[in-house]
Amino acid sequence: MASRDEILSYCDELLDADSFDDYGPNGLQVPGAAEVSKVVTGVSAHLELLARARDAGAQLVLAHHGLFWDFLPRALTEPMAARLRTALEAEISVAGYHLPLDAHPEIGNNALLCAGLGFEPDGEPFAEIRGRAIGVVGRRGEPIPAGDLFAAVRELLGREPLVFDAGPERVRSIGIVSGAAASELGEAVGRGLDAFLTGEPAEHAMADAREGGLHFIAAGHYATETLGIRRLGDLLADRFAVEHEFIEVPNPI
């Protein structure tokens, strides 16, 4: 068993969670059992994830998309009440890490996407969201054929990406912002990158990619945000000697 508070203090410090102006709270959102033997991670803290975590015997759920967001109504809806009831009755603690887990230079979604596709981060800030750069620009010494890059995305994330292949035949540079970041495509064009990878497309992306001369790759909001939370859970298992299970709840978006 490990202390929930020690686990979450480690996560808060590792991810520098307090320094982000996010769309909702980062860190502990629902307190449950004080001692933890099993951690479940998942992309979104919805009812299915919480129910499956309960059935798996978890005391702590870590999600990239937590329960509470600024844009949700302040009064509990029936679906939110059901989520909370599931967690509270099972004494499951729920914590969320959103922008901090996108931005982390080692275990963040964007850093892991960059490394998984064989690019090296150039260290320059990219894609500022609410005052913090959360994206990554990756570069390669030896360019990769565009078709091989698209195949590598498919293999890494386990789904077919939507591609507007308007860039060069061989790709040396790529901008990466997981989730719903098609609005950052313009910055990638402005910086002369060969490709841009995000999760969700937008209507304007096809024309912007063609006119900007780069490849636009939409690999799924859910799929592009599985890597960081899973890696965080693995770190906790090693550091605190707890069991970790990543629960897959596939989402085509």
C-alpha positions, 0 to 999 in steps of 0.5 A, spaced: 500 500 500 502 507 498 499 513 501 494 517 496 497 524 498 504 522 497 502 519 490 499 525 488 504 530 491 509 526 486 504 527 480 503 535 482 510 536 483 513 532 477 508 535 472 508 542 475 501 542 475 500 548 479 503 553 474 498 552 469 492 556 467 487 550 465 480 549 463 479 545 470 482 543 476 489 539 476 490 534 481 485 531 486 478 532 484 474 527 488 478 524 495 477 517 496 481 511 500 487 514 503 491 508 502 492 505 494 494 498 492 492 499 485 492 505 480 487 505 474 489 510 468 485 512 462 484 518 458 477 521 460 474 520 467 467 518 465 462 513 468 465 507 464 472 508 466 470 509 473 465 503 473 471 499 470 476 501 475 471 500 481 470 493 478 478 492 477 479 494 485 482 500 484 483 506 489 485 511 485 483 513 478 488 518 474 485 521 468 487 526 462 480 529 462 478 529 469 471 530 472 470 538 472 471 543 467 470 551 467 465 550 461 460 545 465 454 547 469 455 548 476 449 544 478 450 537 478 447 534 472 444 526 472 450 524 468 455 527 473 452 525 479 452 518 477 460 519 476 461 521 483 456 516 486 460 511 483 467 514 485 464 515 492 461 509 493 467 505 491 472 510 495 475 511 489 480 518 489 479 521 482 485 526 479 486 529 473 492 532 469 490 536 463 495 541 460 501 539 465 500 532 461 500 535 454 506 539 456 511 535 460 518 534 456 519 527 458 512 524 459 507 529 456 503 526 450 507 531 445 514 529 447 512 521 447 509 522 440 515 526 438 519 520 440 515 515 438 515 517 431 523 518 431 523 525 431 528 529 436 525 536 440 528 542 438 527 545 444 523 551 442 516 553 444 510 551 440 503 552 441 501 557 446 495 555 450 493 559 456 500 562 457 504 556 456 507 553 450 505 545 450 506 543 443 513 540 441 517 541 434 520 535 432 526 535 427 530 529 424 537 529 421 535 524 416 528 526 413 523 520 413 518 519 406 511 522 408 508 515 407 512 512 412 511 517 417 503 516 416 504 509 417 508 510 423 503 514 426 498 509 424 502 503 428 504 508 434 497 509 435 493 503 433 488 507 428 488 510 421 489 517 421 486 523 417 491 526 412 491 532 408 498 530 404 500 537 402 507 537 404 514 535 401 515 528 399 520 527 405 519 530 412 524 533 416 520 537 421 513 536 424 509 540 429 505 536 434 500 538 439 495 532 441 488 533 442 483 538 439 489 543 436 487 544 429 487 552 430 495 551 431 496 549 424 497 556 422 503 557 427 506 550 423 505 553 417 508 560 419 514 556 422 515 553 415 514 546 418 513 540 413 508 536 417 503 538 423 500 532 427 494 533 432 488 529 434 482 532 431 481 536 424 477 542 423 474 544 417 479 549 415 485 544 416 484 542 409 485 548 405 490 551 410 494 545 409 494 545 401 495 553 401 501 552 407 504 546 403 505 542 409 502 535 411 496 535 416 495 529 420 489 528 425 490 522 429 484 522 434 483 526 440 483 520 444 488 516 441 493 522 441 492 522 449 493 515 451 501 515 451 502 520 457 497 518 462 499 511 461 506 513 462 505 516 468 501 510 471 507 506 469 512 511 473 507 510 479 507 503 479 515 503 479 516 508 484 510 506 489 510 499 488 503 499 486 499 495 481 497 499 475 492 498 469 491 502 463 483 502 461 482 502 454 475 506 452 476 507 445 473 513 442 473 514 434 474 522 435 
